[in-house]
Amino acid sequence: MSSLTEIKVRGYHADFYGHVNNARYLEFFEEDRWNMMESKVDLRDWAARGLAFLVVNINVNYRKAVPVGEILTVSTAVETINSRSSVLRQEARFKRSGEVAADALVTFVIIDKTGKAVVMEGDIRQEIEHLGSPTEAEMAV
């Protein structure tokens, strides 16, 4: 199960051609990552422990132009968990048709107070694995 955020495409999301500007997809994906993190991780606890979530690479595929007025559903799911980095799969889909407008693979690390990537083991690994599990609200749907 993944997180899910609805975004209505507004005029300020559009470029000269009247569809979502490529840079806006990064914001849409970030919005859903924040929703996922806030619903499944105690970010205050992470901050107290000196830990932070840091995106180190994003690869986006733009599949279909999205005009103003459309509603997108953005989802995030854990793709892989490695020793020092992990990958999230994100998709922006047209709400009505389910067609993929854009998808991305987002590589991230968890850094400590020194700014170095920590090994994803123990509690940290469990919390990253928890990102891939449904919340109570998601299970109720």
C-alpha positions as CSV (number, residue, x, y, z in Angstrom):
1,M,0.0,0.0,0.0
2,S,1.2,3.5,-0.7
3,S,0.2,7.0,0.4
4,L,-2.2,9.0,-1.8
5,T,-2.6,12.7,-2.3
6,E,-5.1,14.5,-4.5
7,I,-3.9,17.6,-6.3
8,K,-6.1,19.9,-8.4
9,V,-4.1,21.4,-11.2
10,R,-4.4,25.2,-10.9
11,G,-3.4,27.9,-13.4
12,Y,-0.1,28.6,-11.5
13,H,0.9,25.0,-12.0
14,A,0.8,25.5,-15.8
15,D,3.4,26.6,-18.2
16,F,3.1,28.7,-21.4
17,Y,1.4,25.7,-23.2
18,G,-1.3,25.3,-20.6
19,H,-0.2,22.1,-19.0
20,V,1.6,21.2,-15.8
21,N,5.2,22.5,-15.9
22,N,7.8,19.8,-15.5
23,A,9.2,21.3,-12.3
24,R,5.8,21.3,-10.6
25,Y,5.8,17.4,-10.7
26,L,8.7,17.6,-8.2
27,E,6.5,19.6,-5.9
28,F,3.5,17.2,-6.3
29,F,5.8,14.3,-5.5
30,E,7.2,16.1,-2.5
31,E,3.8,16.8,-1.2
32,D,2.9,13.1,-1.1
33,R,6.3,12.2,0.4
34,W,5.6,14.6,3.2
35,N,2.1,13.2,3.7
36,M,3.5,9.7,3.9
37,M,6.3,10.7,6.3
38,E,4.1,12.7,8.6
39,S,1.5,9.8,8.8
40,K,4.0,7.1,9.5
41,V,7.2,8.5,11.1
42,D,7.6,10.6,14.3
43,L,9.6,13.3,12.6
44,R,10.1,15.2,16.0
45,D,11.7,12.0,17.4
46,W,13.9,11.8,14.3
47,A,15.0,15.4,14.8
48,A,15.7,14.8,18.5
49,R,17.9,11.8,17.4
50,G,19.7,14.0,14.8
51,L,18.2,12.2,11.8
52,A,16.8,13.7,8.6
53,F,15.4,12.3,5.4
54,L,17.4,13.6,2.4
55,V,16.6,13.1,-1.3
56,V,19.8,12.4,-3.3
57,N,18.4,11.6,-6.8
58,I,15.1,11.8,-8.7
59,N,14.4,10.4,-12.1
60,V,11.1,11.5,-13.6
61,N,9.3,10.1,-16.6
62,Y,6.7,12.5,-18.1
63,R,4.1,10.3,-19.7
64,K,1.1,12.5,-20.6
65,A,0.5,16.3,-20.5
66,V,-1.9,17.4,-17.7
67,P,-4.1,20.5,-18.4
68,V,-5.4,23.0,-15.8
69,G,-8.5,21.7,-14.0
70,E,-7.5,18.1,-13.9
71,I,-7.3,16.2,-10.6
72,L,-4.2,14.1,-10.1
73,T,-3.7,11.4,-7.5
74,V,-0.1,11.1,-6.4
75,S,1.1,7.9,-4.7
76,T,4.4,6.9,-3.0
77,A,5.6,3.4,-2.2
78,V,8.8,1.9,-1.0
79,E,10.6,0.3,-3.9
80,T,13.8,-0.9,-2.3
81,I,15.7,-0.6,0.9
82,N,19.5,-0.9,0.7
83,S,22.2,-0.6,3.4
84,R,22.6,3.2,3.1
85,S,20.0,4.4,0.6
86,S,16.5,3.5,-0.4
87,V,14.2,4.1,-3.4
88,L,10.6,5.3,-3.5
89,R,8.4,4.8,-6.5
90,Q,6.0,7.7,-7.1
91,E,3.2,8.1,-9.6
92,A,1.0,11.0,-10.6
93,R,-2.2,9.6,-12.2
94,F,-5.3,11.2,-13.7
95,K,-8.0,10.7,-11.0
96,R,-10.8,9.9,-13.5
97,S,-9.0,7.6,-15.9
98,G,-6.2,6.3,-13.8
99,E,-3.7,7.0,-16.6
100,V,-0.1,7.8,-15.5
101,A,0.8,11.4,-16.1
102,A,4.3,11.0,-14.6
103,D,6.3,8.6,-12.5
104,A,9.5,8.9,-10.6
105,L,12.1,6.9,-8.7
106,V,13.4,8.8,-5.8
107,T,16.6,7.7,-4.0
108,F,17.0,8.9,-0.4
109,V,19.3,8.5,2.5
110,I,18.8,9.1,6.2
111,I,21.6,11.4,7.5
112,D,22.8,12.0,11.1
113,K,24.0,15.2,12.8
114,T,27.3,15.1,10.8
115,G,25.5,15.0,7.5
116,K,26.6,11.5,6.7
117,A,24.3,8.7,5.6
118,V,23.5,6.2,8.3
119,V,23.2,2.5,7.8
120,M,19.6,1.5,7.5
121,E,19.4,-1.2,10.2
122,G,17.6,-1.7,13.4
123,D,15.0,0.9,14.3
124,I,15.8,3.0,11.2
125,R,15.2,0.1,8.9
126,Q,12.0,-0.8,10.6
127,E,10.7,2.8,10.2
128,I,11.6,2.8,6.5
129,E,9.9,-0.6,6.1
130,H,6.9,0.9,7.9
131,L,6.6,3.5,5.2
132,G,5.5,0.7,2.9
133,S,2.7,-0.5,5.3
134,P,-0.8,1.0,5.3
135,T,-2.0,3.4,7.9
136,E,-5.4,2.8,9.6
137,A,-7.0,5.3,7.3
138,E,-5.6,3.6,4.2
139,M,-6.9,0.2,5.5
140,A,-10.4,1.7,6.0
141,V,-10.7,2.7,2.3
